[in-house]
């Protein structure tokens, strides 16, 4: 069994009353390797100026983690097949909806475009690599969100 952690740190500014809900949602994510990410609520959820538009929000991070997990497994399986990948680019998107009174990200669509060094695989092999990556992705296996892969060719 493995265990993973992160620190999430938020501090109220002296000028913020807090009980009036007029406080910054900006905060910091800290990871074990020393990386720090400036985070905030999404401006789609909490209006400006209380959200910090340039910071990463949890919804974006959720989409990015699913994309990243898929990519890492895709690269692994492509390497096993003897393929050389020069670039992997994914413009992933997530859709948030309210169903039965609960708001959730119901679908994440991955749109990977893979550039190969040397001979590219046929479409069937590339689709199989994406299928294997999806099946192996720890994070896709951990959520009830529909994760769909639509390779860009």
ZAMARGU-4260 file (C-alpha; in steps of 0.2 Angstrom, whole numbers, plus 5000, padded with zeros to 4 digits):
<rodrens>
0) 5000/5000/5000 | 5006/5018/4996 | 5001/5034/5004 | 5001/5051/4997 | 4999/5068/5005
5) 4999/5087/5002 | 4998/5102/5013 | 4984/5115/5009 | 4987/5131/5018 | 4975/5146/5019
10) 4977/5162/5030 | 4964/5175/5034 | 4970/5193/5030 | 4969/5205/5045 | 4957/5216/5034
15) 4945/5202/5031 | 4930/5200/5043 | 4927/5182/5037 | 4909/5180/5043 | 4903/5191/5029
20) 4911/5179/5016 | 4921/5192/5009 | 4938/5184/5011 | 4951/5178/4998 | 4950/5160/4993
25) 4968/5160/4988 | 4978/5147/4996 | 4994/5136/4993 | 4996/5118/4990 | 5013/5111/4996
30) 5020/5094/4990 | 5033/5083/4997 | 5046/5087/4984 | 5045/5106/4988 | 5034/5111/4974
35) 5021/5125/4979 | 5006/5129/4969 | 4995/5144/4971 | 4977/5139/4971 | 4960/5146/4973
40) 4942/5143/4971 | 4936/5145/4953 | 4929/5161/4948 | 4915/5151/4940 | 4911/5146/4958
45) 4916/5160/4969 | 4915/5177/4960 | 4930/5189/4959 | 4938/5197/4968 | 4937/5183/4981
50) 4944/5170/4969 | 4961/5172/4962 | 4959/5170/4943 | 4977/5167/4939 | 4978/5153/4952
55) 4975/5134/4949 | 4957/5129/4955 | 4953/5112/4961 | 4942/5108/4946 | 4956/5112/4934
60) 4968/5102/4945 | 4956/5087/4944 | 4955/5088/4925 | 4974/5090/4924 | 4978/5075/4936
65) 4967/5063/4926 | 4976/5069/4910 | 4993/5067/4918 | 4989/5050/4924 | 4983/5044/4907
70) 4998/5052/4899 | 5011/5043/4910 | 5003/5026/4907 | 5002/5030/4888 | 5021/5034/4888
75) 5025/5018/4898 | 5015/5007/4886 | 5022/5016/4871 | 5039/5013/4877 | 5036/4995/4880
80) 5030/4994/4861 | 5047/5001/4856 | 5039/5018/4850 | 5047/5034/4852 | 5037/5049/4858
85) 5043/5066/4854 | 5028/5076/4861 | 5012/5072/4870 | 4999/5086/4871 | 4982/5085/4879
90) 4969/5099/4879 | 4958/5091/4892 | 4942/5098/4897 | 4929/5094/4912 | 4911/5097/4912
95) 4903/5102/4929 | 4884/5098/4931 | 4871/5097/4945 | 4863/5080/4946 | 4850/5076/4960
100) 4856/5092/4969 | 4874/5088/4969 | 4887/5098/4959 | 4900/5087/4951 | 4912/5085/4937
105) 4902/5072/4927 | 4914/5070/4912 | 4932/5073/4908 | 4937/5072/4890 | 4955/5069/4886
110) 4961/5075/4868 | 4979/5069/4867 | 4989/5073/4851 | 5004/5062/4851 | 5019/5066/4840
115) 5031/5051/4836 | 5049/5051/4833 | 5051/5039/4818 | 5037/5028/4812 | 5020/5031/4820
120) 5009/5016/4825 | 4994/5012/4815 | 4977/5019/4823 | 4973/5002/4830 | 4989/5001/4841
125) 4987/5019/4846 | 4969/5016/4851 | 4975/5001/4861 | 4988/5011/4870 | 4975/5023/4875
130) 4964/5010/4881 | 4977/5001/4891 | 4982/5018/4899 | 4964/5022/4903 | 4962/5005/4911
135) 4978/5007/4921 | 4976/5025/4927 | 4974/5025/4946 | 4965/5041/4946 | 4952/5036/4933
140) 4949/5020/4943 | 4946/5031/4958 | 4932/5042/4952 | 4914/5040/4945 | 4917/5054/4933
145) 4916/5048/4915 | 4933/5049/4908 | 4933/5048/4889 | 4949/5048/4877 | 4947/5056/4860
150) 4964/5056/4851 | 4968/5070/4840 | 4975/5064/4823
</rodrens>
